Amino acid sequence: MPTRSSQVQPTTPTTSSTPTRRQRKLLKAPTGFHGRNFNRPHRRGLLLTDPEGRLDSRPSPATPGMPSSRLVHLILLATLSLLLAQTLASSAPVPAAGSASAESGDPCAATVADGEADVPLCPVRCFRPDPVCGADGVTYWCGCPEATCAGARVARRGYCEL
């Protein structure tokens, strides 16, 4: 009975143009972690490699249809800046309020000078009490806007004495 080693024929070098299995393996593109080929398209663009098989430092092209993260961050920053600017502008104090009240003796003269007294509807939003004493002896808890809506002249800031 012939042995297995005697059945194997010695291989002779061939001059055919088809590469061997080992040559094909060496000719394959380098693969990365978990067999992922770095030169094929990836969901975030192409993963490029340099000749040594390391990742290339060039930025990968953006995925079509998706905005870049820099653009998203820029839009978010612009939106927040506009909201902050609007909030700061609406809560800015009027610089002439102190000088107008000192000249006329009316603590609410600045609001009357701004033309707010001509408003037909008086929505008073009172989030914290800021009492003023009207010339009629009534304490207006929401301050000058409430007294202006009631048509009263403000005598002074603070509670009215009984």
ABEGO torsion letter per residue (X at the ends): XBBAAAABBBBBBBABABBBAAAAAAABBBBBBGGBBAABBBAAEBBBBBAAGBBBABBBBBBBGBBBAAAAAAAAAAAAAAAAAAAAAAABBBAAAAAAAAAAGBAAAAAAAAGAAABABBBBBBABBBBBBBAAGBBBAAEAAAAAAAGBBBABBEBBBX
